[in-house]
């Protein structure tokens, strides 16, 4: 792998950790996810090229999945009945964002490649 790959990976990880610690300090919910996402998004929008090895990314997804799974309790099924409106809104939000992405962003990506 080229040297720039490792430099970009180091910058990406540093931004993610900095964002996660900042969000934690602010007391935000899901601080590691929100903080890292915001920090890396702002950096990418600012023109910084970010990159991380796919194996490290997959380990991160594994850690997030394990963390989410550890919060499941046996009584969650009975509580799920109260989530109807939230789940419908979530599905509509995902659909709306997917359509908007396809309509506005995807053509720009195709034109650039």
N, CA, C and O atoms as a printed pandas DataFrame, in Angstrom:
     atom_number atom_name residue_name chain_id  residue_number  x_coord  y_coord  z_coord
0              1         N          UNK        A               1    0.849   -1.183    0.000
1              2        CA          UNK        A               1    0.000    0.000    0.000
2              3         C          UNK        A               1    0.892    1.244    0.000
3              4         O          UNK        A               1    1.949    1.263    0.631
4              5         N          UNK        A               2    0.455    2.267   -0.709
5              6        CA          UNK        A               2    1.274    3.479   -0.792
6              7         C          UNK        A               2    1.357    4.206    0.546
7              8         O          UNK        A               2    0.475    4.057    1.392
8              9         N          UNK        A               3    2.411    4.989    0.738
9             10        CA          UNK        A               3    2.568    5.715    2.007
10            11         C          UNK        A               3    1.397    6.648    2.303
11            12         O          UNK        A               3    1.032    6.831    3.465
12            13         N          UNK        A               4    0.799    7.245    1.256
13            14        CA          UNK        A               4   -0.339    8.136    1.489
14            15         C          UNK        A               4   -1.506    7.419    2.146
15            16         O          UNK        A               4   -2.270    8.018    2.901
16            17         N          UNK        A               5   -1.638    6.120    1.851
17            18        CA          UNK        A               5   -2.716    5.340    2.457
18            19         C          UNK        A               5   -2.590    5.367    3.978
19            20         O          UNK        A               5   -3.572    5.596    4.683
20            21         N          UNK        A               6   -1.387    5.134    4.475
21            22        CA          UNK        A               6   -1.179    5.088    5.925
22            23         C          UNK        A               6   -1.331    6.464    6.549
23            24         O          UNK        A               6   -1.829    6.584    7.668
24            25         N          UNK        A               7   -0.909    7.501    5.843
25            26        CA          UNK        A               7   -1.088    8.858    6.354
26            27         C          UNK        A               7   -2.565    9.207    6.438
27            28         O          UNK        A               7   -3.027    9.742    7.446
28            29         N          UNK        A               8   -3.308    8.901    5.373
29            30        CA          UNK        A               8   -4.750    9.179    5.389
30            31         C          UNK        A               8   -5.459    8.353    6.452
31            32         O          UNK        A               8   -6.397    8.829    7.091
32            33         N          UNK        A               9   -5.012    7.114    6.642
33            34        CA          UNK        A               9   -5.614    6.269    7.677
34            35         C          UNK        A               9   -5.370    6.859    9.062
35            36         O          UNK        A               9   -6.273    6.884    9.899
36            37         N          UNK        A              10   -4.159    7.330    9.299
37            38        CA          UNK        A              10   -3.842    7.930   10.603
38            39         C          UNK        A              10   -4.673    9.186   10.836
39            40         O          UNK        A              10   -5.184    9.390   11.937
40            41         N          UNK        A              11   -4.813   10.024    9.823
41            42        CA          UNK        A              11   -5.624   11.233    9.941
42            43         C          UNK        A              11   -7.084   10.864   10.185
43            44         O          UNK        A              11   -7.746   11.465   11.032
44            45         N          UNK        A              12   -7.580    9.885    9.452
45            46        CA          UNK        A              12   -8.970    9.454    9.597
46            47         C          UNK        A              12   -9.242    8.951   11.006
47            48         O          UNK        A              12  -10.240    9.326   11.621
48            49         N          UNK        A              13   -8.355    8.101   11.518
49            50        CA          UNK        A              13   -8.540    7.564   12.871
50            51         C          UNK        A              13   -8.429    8.668   13.921
51            52         O          UNK        A              13   -9.201    8.691   14.879
52            53         N          UNK        A              14   -7.481    9.575   13.748
53            54        CA          UNK        A              14   -7.328   10.674   14.708
54            55         C          UNK        A              14   -8.582   11.549   14.727
55            56         O          UNK        A              14   -9.051   11.945   15.795
56            57         N          UNK        A              15   -9.120   11.847   13.550
57            58        CA          UNK        A              15  -10.356   12.640   13.491
58            59         C          UNK        A              15  -11.513   11.913   14.160
59            60         O          UNK        A              15  -12.283   12.510   14.912
60            61         N          UNK        A              16  -11.627   10.625   13.879
61            62        CA          UNK        A              16  -12.711    9.850   14.480
62            63         C          UNK        A              16  -12.638    9.820   15.991
63            64         O          UNK        A              16  -13.638   10.033   16.676
64            65         N          UNK        A              17  -11.445    9.553   16.511
65            66        CA          UNK        A              17  -11.284    9.513   17.968
66            67         C          UNK        A              17  -11.509   10.885   18.589
67            68         O          UNK        A              17  -12.127   10.991   19.648
68            69         N          UNK        A              18  -11.013   11.933   17.941
69            70        CA          UNK        A              18  -11.207   13.286   18.464
70            71         C          UNK        A              18  -12.692   13.637   18.500
71            72         O          UNK        A              18  -13.189   14.178   19.488
72            73         N          UNK        A              19  -13.386   13.325   17.420
73            74        CA          UNK        A              19  -14.825   13.588   17.382
74            75         C          UNK        A              19  -15.578   12.798   18.440
75            76         O          UNK        A              19  -16.493   13.317   19.079
76            77         N          UNK        A              20  -15.186   11.529   18.624
77            78        CA          UNK        A              20  -15.848   10.684   19.622
78            79         C          UNK        A              20  -15.638   11.236   21.028
79            80         O          UNK        A              20  -16.580   11.305   21.817
80            81         N          UNK        A              21  -14.406   11.628   21.340
81            82        CA          UNK        A              21  -14.136   12.181   22.673
82            83         C          UNK        A              21  -14.850   13.516   22.875
83            84         O          UNK        A              21  -15.334   13.809   23.968
84            85         N          UNK        A              22  -14.912   14.324   21.811
85            86        CA          UNK        A              22  -15.618   15.597   21.917
86            87         C          UNK        A              22  -17.103   15.408   22.163
87            88         O          UNK        A              22  -17.695   16.100   22.991
88            89         N          UNK        A              23  -17.705   14.470   21.445
89            90        CA          UNK        A              23  -19.137   14.205   21.640
90            91         C          UNK        A              23  -19.400   13.628   23.029
91            92         O          UNK        A              23  -20.411   13.938   23.659
92            93         N          UNK        A              24  -18.486   12.790   23.494
93            94        CA          UNK        A              24  -18.616   12.241   24.850
94            95         C          UNK        A              24  -18.536   13.357   25.883
95            96         O          UNK        A              24  -19.299   13.365   26.848
96            97         N          UNK        A              25  -17.620   14.295   25.687
97            98        CA          UNK        A              25  -17.474   15.414   26.619
98            99         C          UNK        A              25  -18.726   16.288   26.647
99           100         O          UNK        A              25  -19.061   16.876   27.675
100          101         N          UNK        A              26  -19.412   16.367   25.510
101          102        CA          UNK        A              26  -20.654   17.139   25.441
102          103         C          UNK        A              26  -21.863   16.363   25.969
103          104         O          UNK        A              26  -22.953   16.916   26.112
104          105         N          UNK        A              27  -21.655   15.078   26.256
105          106        CA          UNK        A              27  -22.736   14.258   26.782
106          107         C          UNK        A              27  -23.761   13.844   25.746
107          108         O          UNK        A              27  -24.911   13.570   26.090
108          109         N          UNK        A              28  -23.365   13.794   24.478
109          110        CA          UNK        A              28  -24.301   13.408   23.422
110          111         C          UNK        A              28  -24.591   11.912   23.478
111          112         O          UNK        A              28  -23.736   11.128   23.890
112          113         N          UNK        A              29  -25.790   11.515   23.068
113          114        CA          UNK        A              29  -26.078   10.077   23.012
114          115         C          UNK        A              29  -25.307    9.436   21.857
115          116         O          UNK        A              29  -25.074   10.073   20.829
116          117         N          UNK        A              30  -24.915    8.183   22.030
117          118        CA          UNK        A              30  -24.144    7.456   21.015
118          119         C          UNK        A              30  -22.933    8.275   20.592
119          120         O          UNK        A              30  -22.627    8.385   19.404
120          121         N          UNK        A              31  -22.253    8.842   21.569
121          122        CA          UNK        A              31  -21.153    9.777   21.331
122          123         C          UNK        A              31  -20.081    9.257   20.375
123          124         O          UNK        A              31  -19.669   10.001   19.484
124          125         N          UNK        A              32  -19.606    8.011   20.516
125          126        CA          UNK        A              32  -18.569    7.556   19.587
126          127         C          UNK        A              32  -19.031    7.556   18.134
127          128         O          UNK        A              32  -18.259    7.887   17.235
128          129         N          UNK        A              33  -20.279    7.187   17.904
129          130        CA          UNK        A              33  -20.794    7.164   16.534
130          131         C          UNK        A              33  -21.029    8.577   15.998
131          132         O          UNK        A              33  -20.585    8.914   14.901
132          133         N          UNK        A              34  -21.722    9.389   16.773
133          134        CA          UNK        A              34  -22.055   10.738   16.333
134          135         C          UNK        A              34  -20.805   11.589   16.181
135          136         O          UNK        A              34  -20.629   12.262   15.166
136          137         N          UNK        A              35  -19.944   11.562   17.178
137          138        CA          UNK        A              35  -18.748   12.399   17.147
138          139         C          UNK        A              35  -17.823   12.053   15.998
139          140         O          UNK        A              35  -17.344   12.938   15.291
140          141         N          UNK        A              36  -17.571   10.760   15.809
141          142        CA          UNK        A              36  -16.693   10.344   14.718
142          143         C          UNK        A              36  -17.309   10.666   13.362
143          144         O          UNK        A              36  -16.606   11.097   12.448
144          145         N          UNK        A              37  -18.608   10.461   13.226
145          146        CA          UNK        A              37  -19.281   10.742   11.956
146          147         C          UNK        A              37  -19.248   12.230   11.627
147          148         O          UNK        A              37  -18.978   12.613   10.489
148          149         N          UNK        A              38  -19.521   13.066   12.621
149          150        CA          UNK        A              38  -19.524   14.515   12.381
150          151         C          UNK        A              38  -18.113   14.998   12.054
151          152         O          UNK        A              38  -17.925   15.752   11.099
152          153         N          UNK        A              39  -17.131   14.576   12.831
153          154        CA          UNK        A              39  -15.752   15.029   12.600
154          155         C          UNK        A              39  -15.245   14.607   11.229
155          156         O          UNK        A              39  -14.645   15.412   10.516
156          157         N          UNK        A              40  -15.476   13.366   10.859
157          158        CA          UNK        A              40  -14.979   12.903    9.558
158          159         C          UNK        A              40  -15.770   13.529    8.410
159          160         O          UNK        A              40  -15.202   13.805    7.353
160          161         N          UNK        A              41  -17.061   13.757    8.598
161          162        CA          UNK        A              41  -17.858   14.402    7.552
162          163         C          UNK        A              41  -17.398   15.829    7.307
163          164         O          UNK        A              41  -17.237   16.251    6.162
164          165         N          UNK        A              42  -17.189   16.568    8.387
165          166        CA          UNK        A              42  -16.728   17.958    8.247
166          167         C          UNK        A              42  -15.371   17.997    7.562
167          168         O          UNK        A              42  -15.132   18.838    6.695
168          169         N          UNK        A              43  -14.481   17.090    7.950
169          170        CA          UNK        A              43  -13.152   17.048    7.331
170          171         C          UNK        A              43  -13.244   16.706    5.845
171          172         O          UNK        A              43  -12.560   17.315    5.022
172          173         N          UNK        A              44  -14.086   15.737    5.504
173          174        CA          UNK        A              44  -14.237   15.347    4.101
174          175         C          UNK        A              44  -14.854   16.490    3.291
175          176         O          UNK        A              44  -14.417   16.758    2.172
176          177         N          UNK        A              45  -15.859   17.159    3.843
177          178        CA          UNK        A              45  -16.448   18.303    3.150
178          179         C          UNK        A              45  -15.429   19.421    2.984
179          180         O          UNK        A              45  -15.502   20.204    2.037
180          181         N          UNK        A              46  -14.477   19.487    3.911
181          182        CA          UNK        A              46  -13.420   20.494    3.831
182          183         C          UNK        A              46  -12.313   20.129    2.858
183          184         O          UNK        A              46  -11.366   20.895    2.682
184          185         N          UNK        A              47  -12.420   18.968    2.225
185          186        CA          UNK        A              47  -11.452   18.585    1.204
186          187         C          UNK        A              47  -10.354   17.647    1.678
187          188         O          UNK        A              47   -9.449   17.327    0.908
188          189         N          UNK        A              48  -10.411   17.204    2.914
189          190        CA          UNK        A              48   -9.404   16.267    3.417
190          191         C          UNK        A              48   -9.772   14.867    2.942
191          192         O          UNK        A              48  -10.898   14.414    3.147
192          193         N          UNK        A              49   -8.823   14.180    2.308
193          194        CA          UNK        A              49   -9.074   12.816    1.834
194          195         C          UNK        A              49   -8.906   11.852    2.986
195          196         O          UNK        A              49   -7.829   11.753    3.575
196          197         N          UNK        A              50   -9.960   11.150    3.302
197          198        CA          UNK        A              50   -9.958   10.200    4.402
198          199         C          UNK        A              50   -9.987    8.785    3.856
199          200         O          UNK        A              50  -10.538    8.533    2.785
200          201         N          UNK        A              51   -9.394    7.866    4.596
201          202        CA          UNK        A              51   -9.340    6.481    4.148
202          203         C          UNK        A              51   -8.994    5.605    5.340
203          204         O          UNK        A              51   -8.269    6.018    6.246
204          205         N          UNK        A              52   -9.520    4.396    5.326
205          206        CA          UNK        A              52   -9.171    3.416    6.347
206          207         C          UNK        A              52   -9.255    2.032    5.706
207          208         O          UNK        A              52  -10.084    1.793    4.828
208          209         N          UNK        A              53   -8.405    1.143    6.147
209          210        CA          UNK        A              53   -8.373   -0.208    5.606
210          211         C          UNK        A              53   -9.720   -0.897    5.842
211          212         O          UNK        A              53  -10.316   -0.753    6.910
212          213         N          UNK        A              54  -10.189   -1.639    4.853
213          214        CA          UNK        A              54  -11.506   -2.273    4.952
214          215         C          UNK        A              54  -11.575   -3.273    6.105
215          216         O          UNK        A              54  -12.646   -3.479    6.677
216          217         N          UNK        A              55  -10.459   -3.892    6.450
217          218        CA          UNK        A              55  -10.483   -4.846    7.580
218          219         C          UNK        A              55  -10.708   -4.119    8.897
219          220         O          UNK        A              55  -11.430   -4.610    9.764
220          221         N          UNK        A              56  -10.096   -2.957    9.047
221          222        CA          UNK        A              56  -10.302   -2.163   10.257
222          223         C          UNK        A              56  -11.732   -1.643   10.308
223          224         O          UNK        A              56  -12.350   -1.616   11.372
224          225         N          UNK        A              57  -12.259   -1.231    9.156
225          226        CA          UNK        A              57  -13.650   -0.791    9.087
226          227         C          UNK        A              57  -14.590   -1.910    9.518
227          228         O          UNK        A              57  -15.525   -1.682   10.284
228          229         N          UNK        A              58  -14.339   -3.125    9.022
229          230        CA          UNK        A              58  -15.193   -4.260    9.372
230          231         C          UNK        A              58  -15.121   -4.567   10.869
231          232         O          UNK        A              58  -16.128   -4.930   11.476
232          233         N          UNK        A              59  -13.940   -4.424   11.461
233          234        CA          UNK        A              59  -13.822   -4.609   12.913
234          235         C          UNK        A              59  -14.635   -3.557   13.663
235          236         O          UNK        A              59  -15.241   -3.849   14.694
236          237         N          UNK        A              60  -14.642   -2.339   13.140
237          238        CA          UNK        A              60  -15.446   -1.282   13.751
238          239         C          UNK        A              60  -16.928   -1.607   13.702
239          240         O          UNK        A              60  -17.646   -1.416   14.684
240          241         N          UNK        A              61  -17.389   -2.105   12.544
241          242        CA          UNK        A              61  -18.798   -2.495   12.435
242          243         C          UNK        A              61  -19.118   -3.644   13.388
243          244         O          UNK        A              61  -20.199   -3.683   13.975
244          245         N          UNK        A              62  -18.193   -4.569   13.541
245          246        CA          UNK        A              62  -18.389   -5.673   14.477
246          247         C          UNK        A              62  -18.539   -5.149   15.906
247          248         O          UNK        A              62  -19.416   -5.591   16.649
248          249         N          UNK        A              63  -17.678   -4.207   16.279
249          250        CA          UNK        A              63  -17.746   -3.632   17.631
250          251         C          UNK        A              63  -19.072   -2.908   17.853
251          252         O          UNK        A              63  -19.676   -3.028   18.918
252          253         N          UNK        A              64  -19.521   -2.161   16.851
253          254        CA          UNK        A              64  -20.801   -1.450   16.970
254          255         C          UNK        A              64  -21.945   -2.453   17.106
255          256         O          UNK        A              64  -22.832   -2.281   17.942
256          257         N          UNK        A              65  -21.920   -3.499   16.284
257          258        CA          UNK        A              65  -22.965   -4.518   16.349
258          259         C          UNK        A              65  -23.011   -5.217   17.692
259          260         O          UNK        A              65  -24.090   -5.447   18.238
260          261         N          UNK        A              66  -21.849   -5.557   18.229
261          262        CA          UNK        A              66  -21.796   -6.199   19.551
262          263         C          UNK        A              66  -22.300   -5.259   20.634
263          264         O          UNK        A              66  -23.003   -5.674   21.555
264          265         N          UNK        A              67  -21.937   -4.004   20.513
265          266        CA          UNK        A              67  -22.390   -3.021   21.495
266          267         C          UNK        A              67  -23.905   -2.869   21.460
267          268         O          UNK        A              67  -24.554   -2.832   22.506
268          269         N          UNK        A              68  -24.468   -2.781   20.256
269          270        CA          UNK        A              68  -25.926   -2.666   20.146
270          271         C          UNK        A              68  -26.620   -3.926   20.638
271          272         O          UNK        A              68  -27.636   -3.855   21.330
272          273         N          UNK        A              69  -26.070   -5.072   20.280
273          274        CA          UNK        A              69  -26.668   -6.341   20.689
274          275         C          UNK        A              69  -26.640   -6.549   22.194
275          276         O          UNK        A              69  -27.521   -7.207   22.749
276          277         N          UNK        A              70  -25.636   -5.993   22.856
277          278        CA          UNK        A              70  -25.537   -6.180   24.306
278          279         C          UNK        A              70  -26.637   -5.428   25.053
279          280         O          UNK        A              70  -26.888   -5.695   26.229
280          281         N          UNK        A              71  -27.294   -4.488   24.369
281          282        CA          UNK        A              71  -28.371   -3.737   25.013
282          283         C          UNK        A              71  -29.730   -4.393   24.903
283          284         O          UNK        A              71  -30.704   -3.878   25.453
284          285         N          UNK        A              72  -29.822   -5.513   24.209
285          286        CA          UNK        A              72  -31.109   -6.196   24.051
286          287         C          UNK        A              72  -31.430   -6.970   25.323
287          288         O          UNK        A              72  -30.612   -7.736   25.832
288          289         N          UNK        A              73  -32.631   -6.753   25.816
289          290        CA          UNK        A              73  -33.086   -7.418   27.045
290          291         C          UNK        A              73  -34.265   -8.327   26.710
291          292         O          UNK        A              73  -34.920   -8.138   25.685
292          293         N          UNK        A              74  -34.540   -9.306   27.558
293          294        CA          UNK        A              74  -35.669  -10.210   27.291
294          295         C          UNK        A              74  -37.018   -9.486   27.193
295          296         O          UNK        A              74  -37.897   -9.922   26.451
296          297         N          UNK        A              75  -37.185   -8.399   27.925
297          298        CA          UNK        A              75  -38.477   -7.708   27.908
298          299         C          UNK        A              75  -38.622   -6.760   26.721
299          300         O          UNK        A              75  -39.612   -6.034   26.626
300          301         N          UNK        A              76  -37.659   -6.761   25.828
301          302        CA          UNK        A              76  -37.694   -5.842   24.693
302          303         C          UNK        A              76  -38.870   -6.133   23.756
303          304         O          UNK        A              76  -39.394   -5.220   23.118
304          305         N          UNK        A              77  -39.281   -7.386   23.671
305          306        CA          UNK        A              77  -40.387   -7.752   22.783
306          307         C          UNK        A              77  -41.677   -7.081   23.232
307          308         O          UNK        A              77  -42.442   -6.585   22.406
308          309         N          UNK        A              78  -41.917   -7.065   24.521
309          310        CA          UNK        A              78  -43.139   -6.420   25.005
310          311         C          UNK        A              78  -43.080   -4.904   24.813
311          312         O          UNK        A              78  -44.110   -4.268   24.592
312          313         N          UNK        A              79  -41.907   -4.335   24.893
313          314        CA          UNK        A              79  -41.765   -2.896   24.683
314          315         C          UNK        A              79  -41.872   -2.531   23.206
315          316         O          UNK        A              79  -42.232   -1.400   22.879
316          317         N          UNK        A              80  -41.570   -3.454   22.324
317          318        CA          UNK        A              80  -41.574   -3.178   20.883
318          319         C          UNK        A              80  -42.945   -2.758   20.387
319          320         O          UNK        A              80  -43.050   -2.052   19.384
320          321         N          UNK        A              81  -43.988   -3.178   21.069
321          322        CA          UNK        A              81  -45.343   -2.802   20.660
322          323         C          UNK        A              81  -45.553   -1.285   20.737
323          324         O          UNK        A              81  -46.410   -0.747   20.036
324          325         N          UNK        A              82  -44.794   -0.605   21.565
325          326        CA          UNK        A              82  -44.916    0.846   21.719
326          327         C          UNK        A              82  -44.153    1.623   20.654
327          328         O          UNK        A              82  -44.227    2.851   20.622
328          329         N          UNK        A              83  -43.427    0.939   19.787
329          330        CA          UNK        A              83  -42.564    1.615   18.830
330          331         C          UNK        A              83  -43.192    1.793   17.458
331          332         O          UNK        A              83  -42.510    2.244   16.537
332          333         N          UNK        A              84  -44.448    1.461   17.286
333          334        CA          UNK        A              84  -45.082    1.463   15.967
334          335         C          UNK        A              84  -44.876    2.746   15.181
335          336         O          UNK        A              84  -44.393    2.709   14.049
336          337         N          UNK        A              85  -45.234    3.871   15.765
337          338        CA          UNK        A              85  -45.128    5.151   15.066
338          339         C          UNK        A              85  -43.657    5.457   14.751
339          340         O          UNK        A              85  -43.339    5.922   13.656
340          341         N          UNK        A              86  -42.779    5.200   15.697
341          342        CA          UNK        A              86  -41.348    5.467   15.476
342          343         C          UNK        A              86  -40.794    4.635   14.327
343          344         O          UNK        A              86  -40.031    5.137   13.503
344          345         N          UNK        A              87  -41.178    3.366   14.275
345          346        CA          UNK        A              87  -40.674    2.499   13.214
346          347         C          UNK        A              87  -41.220    2.900   11.851
347          348         O          UNK        A              87  -40.501    2.846   10.853
348          349         N          UNK        A              88  -42.488    3.303   11.801
349          350        CA          UNK        A              88  -43.060    3.774   10.534
350          351         C          UNK        A              88  -42.344    5.042   10.083
351          352         O          UNK        A              88  -42.014    5.181    8.905
352          353         N          UNK        A              89  -42.105    5.957   10.997
353          354        CA          UNK        A              89  -41.389    7.194   10.655
354          355         C          UNK        A              89  -39.958    6.902   10.205
355          356         O          UNK        A              89  -39.453    7.539    9.281
356          357         N          UNK        A              90  -39.314    5.952   10.850
357          358        CA          UNK        A              90  -37.961    5.562   10.454
358          359         C          UNK        A              90  -37.963    5.014    9.027
359          360         O          UNK        A              90  -37.115    5.386    8.217
360          361         N          UNK        A              91  -38.908    4.139    8.722
361          362        CA          UNK        A              91  -38.995    3.578    7.367
362          363         C          UNK        A              91  -39.257    4.670    6.338
363          364         O          UNK        A              91  -38.647    4.668    5.269
364          365         N          UNK        A              92  -40.148    5.594    6.643
365          366        CA          UNK        A              92  -40.420    6.698    5.715
366          367         C          UNK        A              92  -39.190    7.590    5.542
367          368         O          UNK        A              92  -38.906    8.053    4.437
368          369         N          UNK        A              93  -38.478    7.824    6.610
369          370        CA          UNK        A              93  -37.268    8.629    6.535
370          371         C          UNK        A              93  -36.206    7.967    5.665
371          372         O          UNK        A              93  -35.572    8.627    4.842
372          373         N          UNK        A              94  -36.015    6.674    5.845
373          374        CA          UNK        A              94  -35.034    5.941    5.032
374          375         C          UNK        A              94  -35.437    5.980    3.565
375          376         O          UNK        A              94  -34.593    6.202    2.696
376          377         N          UNK        A              95  -36.712    5.767    3.283
377          378        CA          UNK        A              95  -37.198    5.809    1.906
378          379         C          UNK        A              95  -36.992    7.195    1.303
379          380         O          UNK        A              95  -36.507    7.317    0.178
380          381         N          UNK        A              96  -37.357    8.235    2.044
381          382        CA          UNK        A              96  -37.206    9.610    1.558
382          383         C          UNK        A              96  -35.747    9.938    1.269
383          384         O          UNK        A              96  -35.432   10.517    0.230
384          385         N          UNK        A              97  -34.859    9.570    2.186
385          386        CA          UNK        A              97  -33.442    9.854    1.983
386          387         C          UNK        A              97  -32.871    9.060    0.804
387          388         O          UNK        A              97  -32.035    9.570    0.058
388          389         N          UNK        A              98  -33.313    7.839    0.642
389          390        CA          UNK        A              98  -32.835    7.031   -0.479
390          391         C          UNK        A              98  -33.260    7.623   -1.815
391          392         O          UNK        A              98  -32.465    7.687   -2.753
392          393         N          UNK        A              99  -34.505    8.052   -1.899
393          394        CA          UNK        A              99  -34.997    8.659   -3.134
394          395         C          UNK        A              99  -34.255    9.970   -3.405
395          396         O          UNK        A              99  -33.853   10.234   -4.538
396          397         N          UNK        A             100  -34.076   10.784   -2.373
397          398        CA          UNK        A             100  -33.365   12.053   -2.547
398          399         C          UNK        A             100  -31.918   11.808   -2.972
399          400         O          UNK        A             100  -31.398   12.513   -3.836
400          401         N          UNK        A             101  -31.282   10.832   -2.380
401          402        CA          UNK        A             101  -29.909   10.500   -2.756
402          403         C          UNK        A             101  -29.843   10.105   -4.221
403          404         O          UNK        A             101  -28.989   10.585   -4.967
404          405         N          UNK        A             102  -30.742    9.233   -4.623
405          406        CA          UNK        A             102  -30.757    8.792   -6.017
406          407         C          UNK        A             102  -31.037    9.922   -6.992
407          408         O          UNK        A             102  -30.482    9.950   -8.090
408          409         N          UNK        A             103  -31.888   10.846   -6.599
409          410        CA          UNK        A             103  -32.279   11.930   -7.501
410          411         C          UNK        A             103  -31.227   13.032   -7.611
411          412         O          UNK        A             103  -31.046   13.610   -8.683
412          413         N          UNK        A             104  -30.542   13.321   -6.528
413          414        CA          UNK        A             104  -29.654   14.478   -6.518
414          415         C          UNK        A             104  -28.164   14.153   -6.490
415          416         O          UNK        A             104  -27.372   14.841   -7.135
416          417         N          UNK        A             105  -27.779   13.134   -5.766
417          418        CA          UNK        A             105  -26.349   12.869   -5.583
418          419         C          UNK        A             105  -25.802   11.873   -6.598
419          420         O          UNK        A             105  -24.724   12.089   -7.152
420          421         N          UNK        A             106  -26.514   10.807   -6.846
421          422        CA          UNK        A             106  -26.009    9.766   -7.744
422          423         C          UNK        A             106  -25.668   10.285   -9.141
423          424         O          UNK        A             106  -24.629    9.894   -9.673
424          425         N          UNK        A             107  -26.483   11.148   -9.770
425          426        CA          UNK        A             107  -26.091   11.657  -11.092
426          427         C          UNK        A             107  -24.781   12.446  -11.064
427          428         O          UNK        A             107  -24.012   12.417  -12.024
428          429         N          UNK        A             108  -24.539   13.136   -9.976
429          430        CA          UNK        A             108  -23.290   13.895   -9.843
430          431         C          UNK        A             108  -22.111   12.930   -9.783
431          432         O          UNK        A             108  -21.078   13.174  -10.406
432          433         N          UNK        A             109  -22.256   11.847   -9.043
433          434        CA          UNK        A             109  -21.186   10.846   -8.952
434          435         C          UNK        A             109  -20.931   10.213  -10.309
435          436         O          UNK        A             109  -19.782   10.017  -10.704
436          437         N          UNK        A             110  -22.006    9.893  -11.024
437          438        CA          UNK        A             110  -21.839    9.269  -12.352
438          439         C          UNK        A             110  -21.141   10.226  -13.315
439          440         O          UNK        A             110  -20.299    9.798  -14.104
440          441         N          UNK        A             111  -21.472   11.490  -13.262
441          442        CA          UNK        A             111  -20.876   12.471  -14.159
442          443         C          UNK        A             111  -19.390   12.665  -13.857
443          444         O          UNK        A             111  -18.594   12.946  -14.753
444          445         N          UNK        A             112  -19.035   12.512  -12.597
445          446        CA          UNK        A             112  -17.643   12.705  -12.195
446          447         C          UNK        A             112  -16.746   11.517  -12.476
447          448         O          UNK        A             112  -15.524   11.662  -12.483
448          449         N          UNK        A             113  -17.316   10.351  -12.706
449          450        CA          UNK        A             113  -16.473    9.154  -12.892
450          451         C          UNK        A             113  -16.244    8.820  -14.333
451          452         O          UNK        A             113  -15.557    7.844  -14.639
